[in-house]
C-alpha cells in the first residue's frame, strides 16, 4: 500500500524527468544530423580535413542520442 502511494506521489516528477530527457535526446539528434549534413557538404566542396571530423562528430552525437 505504501508503495502504491509513493508511486502515485512521485509520478509527476518522473514524467517531467522523462519529458526533459526525451527533449534532450531530440535536440542531440537534430544537432548531430545537422553536423553530418554539414560535414558531407564541406567534404563535397573539397575541404576534407574539416568535413571528415564534422561528419564523425555528428555521427557520434546522433548515435549517442539514439542509443
C-alpha positions as protocol buffer text, in pm:
chain_id: "A"
residue {
  index: 1
  type: UNK
  ca { x: 0 y: 0 z: 0 }
}
residue {
  index: 2
  type: UNK
  ca { x: 283 y: 236 z: 83 }
}
residue {
  index: 3
  type: UNK
  ca { x: 448 y: 153 z: -249 }
}
residue {
  index: 4
  type: UNK
  ca { x: 131 y: 248 z: -437 }
}
residue {
  index: 5
  type: UNK
  ca { x: 106 y: 582 z: -258 }
}
residue {
  index: 6
  type: UNK
  ca { x: 475 y: 651 z: -322 }
}
residue {
  index: 7
  type: UNK
  ca { x: 436 y: 564 z: -692 }
}
residue {
  index: 8
  type: UNK
  ca { x: 137 y: 798 z: -726 }
}
residue {
  index: 9
  type: UNK
  ca { x: 314 y: 1084 z: -547 }
}
residue {
  index: 10
  type: UNK
  ca { x: 635 y: 1058 z: -749 }
}
residue {
  index: 11
  type: UNK
  ca { x: 474 y: 1003 z: -1089 }
}
residue {
  index: 12
  type: UNK
  ca { x: 460 y: 1374 z: -1192 }
}
residue {
  index: 13
  type: UNK
  ca { x: 830 y: 1418 z: -1116 }
}
residue {
  index: 14
  type: UNK
  ca { x: 924 y: 1102 z: -1305 }
}
residue {
  index: 15
  type: UNK
  ca { x: 709 y: 1214 z: -1600 }
}
residue {
  index: 16
  type: UNK
  ca { x: 877 y: 1556 z: -1608 }
}
residue {
  index: 17
  type: UNK
  ca { x: 1218 y: 1388 z: -1597 }
}
residue {
  index: 18
  type: UNK
  ca { x: 1120 y: 1158 z: -1882 }
}
residue {
  index: 19
  type: UNK
  ca { x: 1000 y: 1451 z: -2097 }
}
residue {
  index: 20
  type: UNK
  ca { x: 1317 y: 1653 z: -2030 }
}
residue {
  index: 21
  type: UNK
  ca { x: 1530 y: 1350 z: -2121 }
}
residue {
  index: 22
  type: UNK
  ca { x: 1332 y: 1297 z: -2441 }
}
residue {
  index: 23
  type: UNK
  ca { x: 1370 y: 1664 z: -2540 }
}
residue {
  index: 24
  type: UNK
  ca { x: 1744 y: 1643 z: -2479 }
}
residue {
  index: 25
  type: UNK
  ca { x: 1772 y: 1336 z: -2699 }
}
residue {
  index: 26
  type: UNK
  ca { x: 1576 y: 1503 z: -2979 }
}
residue {
  index: 27
  type: UNK
  ca { x: 1795 y: 1814 z: -2965 }
}
residue {
  index: 28
  type: UNK
  ca { x: 2107 y: 1595 z: -2974 }
}
residue {
  index: 29
  type: UNK
  ca { x: 1966 y: 1404 z: -3269 }
}
residue {
  index: 30
  type: UNK
  ca { x: 1889 y: 1723 z: -3462 }
}
residue {
  index: 31
  type: UNK
  ca { x: 2232 y: 1877 z: -3396 }
}
residue {
  index: 32
  type: UNK
  ca { x: 2407 y: 1551 z: -3484 }
}
residue {
  index: 33
  type: UNK
  ca { x: 2215 y: 1518 z: -3809 }
}
residue {
  index: 34
  type: UNK
  ca { x: 2289 y: 1880 z: -3899 }
}
residue {
  index: 35
  type: UNK
  ca { x: 2661 y: 1826 z: -3834 }
}
residue {
  index: 36
  type: UNK
  ca { x: 2658 y: 1515 z: -4053 }
}
residue {
  index: 37
  type: UNK
  ca { x: 2494 y: 1705 z: -4338 }
}
residue {
  index: 38
  type: UNK
  ca { x: 2734 y: 1996 z: -4295 }
}
residue {
  index: 39
  type: UNK
  ca { x: 3030 y: 1757 z: -4291 }
}
residue {
  index: 40
  type: UNK
  ca { x: 2923 y: 1592 z: -4617 }
}
residue {
  index: 41
  type: UNK
  ca { x: 2863 y: 1931 z: -4779 }
}
residue {
  index: 42
  type: UNK
  ca { x: 3207 y: 2055 z: -4673 }
}
residue {
  index: 43
  type: UNK
  ca { x: 3367 y: 1730 z: -4800 }
}
residue {
  index: 44
  type: UNK
  ca { x: 3192 y: 1774 z: -5134 }
}
residue {
  index: 45
  type: UNK
  ca { x: 3340 y: 2123 z: -5154 }
}
residue {
  index: 46
  type: UNK
  ca { x: 3689 y: 1981 z: -5121 }
}
residue {
  index: 47
  type: UNK
  ca { x: 3776 y: 2066 z: -4761 }
}
residue {
  index: 48
  type: UNK
  ca { x: 3833 y: 1711 z: -4641 }
}
residue {
  index: 49
  type: UNK
  ca { x: 4031 y: 1798 z: -4325 }
}
residue {
  index: 50
  type: UNK
  ca { x: 3732 y: 1998 z: -4199 }
}
residue {
  index: 51
  type: UNK
  ca { x: 3446 y: 1788 z: -4336 }
}
residue {
  index: 52
  type: UNK
  ca { x: 3550 y: 1445 z: -4211 }
}
residue {
  index: 53
  type: UNK
  ca { x: 3574 y: 1547 z: -3842 }
}
residue {
  index: 54
  type: UNK
  ca { x: 3241 y: 1734 z: -3867 }
}
residue {
  index: 55
  type: UNK
  ca { x: 3076 y: 1424 z: -4009 }
}
residue {
  index: 56
  type: UNK
  ca { x: 3235 y: 1200 z: -3745 }
}
residue {
  index: 57
  type: UNK
  ca { x: 3128 y: 1425 z: -3457 }
}
residue {
  index: 58
  type: UNK
  ca { x: 2774 y: 1443 z: -3598 }
}
residue {
  index: 59
  type: UNK
  ca { x: 2762 y: 1066 z: -3639 }
}
residue {
  index: 60
  type: UNK
  ca { x: 2878 y: 1005 z: -3282 }
}
residue {
  index: 61
  type: UNK
  ca { x: 2628 y: 1258 z: -3145 }
}
residue {
  index: 62
  type: UNK
  ca { x: 2345 y: 1102 z: -3345 }
}
residue {
  index: 63
  type: UNK
  ca { x: 2431 y: 751 z: -3233 }
}
residue {
  index: 64
  type: UNK
  ca { x: 2455 y: 868 z: -2872 }
}
residue {
  index: 65
  type: UNK
  ca { x: 2111 y: 1029 z: -2898 }
}
residue {
  index: 66
  type: UNK
  ca { x: 1956 y: 716 z: -3048 }
}
residue {
  index: 67
  type: UNK
  ca { x: 2100 y: 464 z: -2804 }
}
